[in-house]
Amino acid sequence: MPNLVWNEVVKELDYTGFQIASRAGFELLIRGLSRGLSDVFPVDILYSLWKNKEGQVFASYWVVLYCSKKTCC
């Protein structure tokens, strides 16, 4: 696994065009991130000010929906 700063990877989701269109897409994203993140998902990044507001809403929506059905985050 490359030496990445995974919290920075999550921050880089804030780009124009980022959307999570389906549960399957969200689960794929979470599976990929969970391989690199050693702790829980950095939810504080979701609460920070994003340039891509629509992407932030999509990400927050899926975190709430997904975590309401599972123990996570």
MODELLER restraints for C-alpha pairs under 7 A, 6 or more apart:
rsr = mdl.restraints
at = mdl.atoms
rsr.add(forms.Gaussian(group=physical.xy_distance, feature=features.Distance(at['CA:6:A'], at['CA:36:A']), mean=6.08, stdev=0.5))
rsr.add(forms.Gaussian(group=physical.xy_distance, feature=features.Distance(at['CA:6:A'], at['CA:37:A']), mean=5.82, stdev=0.5))
rsr.add(forms.Gaussian(group=physical.xy_distance, feature=features.Distance(at['CA:7:A'], at['CA:42:A']), mean=6.79, stdev=0.5))
rsr.add(forms.Gaussian(group=physical.xy_distance, feature=features.Distance(at['CA:11:A'], at['CA:45:A']), mean=6.57, stdev=0.5))
rsr.add(forms.Gaussian(group=physical.xy_distance, feature=features.Distance(at['CA:14:A'], at['CA:50:A']), mean=6.11, stdev=0.5))
rsr.add(forms.Gaussian(group=physical.xy_distance, feature=features.Distance(at['CA:14:A'], at['CA:51:A']), mean=6.52, stdev=0.5))
rsr.add(forms.Gaussian(group=physical.xy_distance, feature=features.Distance(at['CA:14:A'], at['CA:52:A']), mean=5.72, stdev=0.5))
rsr.add(forms.Gaussian(group=physical.xy_distance, feature=features.Distance(at['CA:14:A'], at['CA:55:A']), mean=6.88, stdev=0.5))
rsr.add(forms.Gaussian(group=physical.xy_distance, feature=features.Distance(at['CA:15:A'], at['CA:52:A']), mean=5.90, stdev=0.5))
rsr.add(forms.Gaussian(group=physical.xy_distance, feature=features.Distance(at['CA:16:A'], at['CA:52:A']), mean=5.69, stdev=0.5))
rsr.add(forms.Gaussian(group=physical.xy_distance, feature=features.Distance(at['CA:18:A'], at['CA:55:A']), mean=5.27, stdev=0.5))
rsr.add(forms.Gaussian(group=physical.xy_distance, feature=features.Distance(at['CA:19:A'], at['CA:55:A']), mean=5.05, stdev=0.5))
rsr.add(forms.Gaussian(group=physical.xy_distance, feature=features.Distance(at['CA:19:A'], at['CA:58:A']), mean=6.08, stdev=0.5))
rsr.add(forms.Gaussian(group=physical.xy_distance, feature=features.Distance(at['CA:20:A'], at['CA:26:A']), mean=6.04, stdev=0.5))
rsr.add(forms.Gaussian(group=physical.xy_distance, feature=features.Distance(at['CA:20:A'], at['CA:58:A']), mean=5.90, stdev=0.5))
rsr.add(forms.Gaussian(group=physical.xy_distance, feature=features.Distance(at['CA:20:A'], at['CA:59:A']), mean=6.59, stdev=0.5))
rsr.add(forms.Gaussian(group=physical.xy_distance, feature=features.Distance(at['CA:26:A'], at['CA:62:A']), mean=6.77, stdev=0.5))
rsr.add(forms.Gaussian(group=physical.xy_distance, feature=features.Distance(at['CA:40:A'], at['CA:73:A']), mean=5.37, stdev=0.5))
rsr.add(forms.Gaussian(group=physical.xy_distance, feature=features.Distance(at['CA:41:A'], at['CA:73:A']), mean=5.17, stdev=0.5))
rsr.add(forms.Gaussian(group=physical.xy_distance, feature=features.Distance(at['CA:46:A'], at['CA:56:A']), mean=6.58, stdev=0.5))
rsr.add(forms.Gaussian(group=physical.xy_distance, feature=features.Distance(at['CA:46:A'], at['CA:60:A']), mean=6.52, stdev=0.5))
rsr.add(forms.Gaussian(group=physical.xy_distance, feature=features.Distance(at['CA:50:A'], at['CA:56:A']), mean=6.56, stdev=0.5))
rsr.add(forms.Gaussian(group=physical.xy_distance, feature=features.Distance(at['CA:67:A'], at['CA:73:A']), mean=6.85, stdev=0.5))
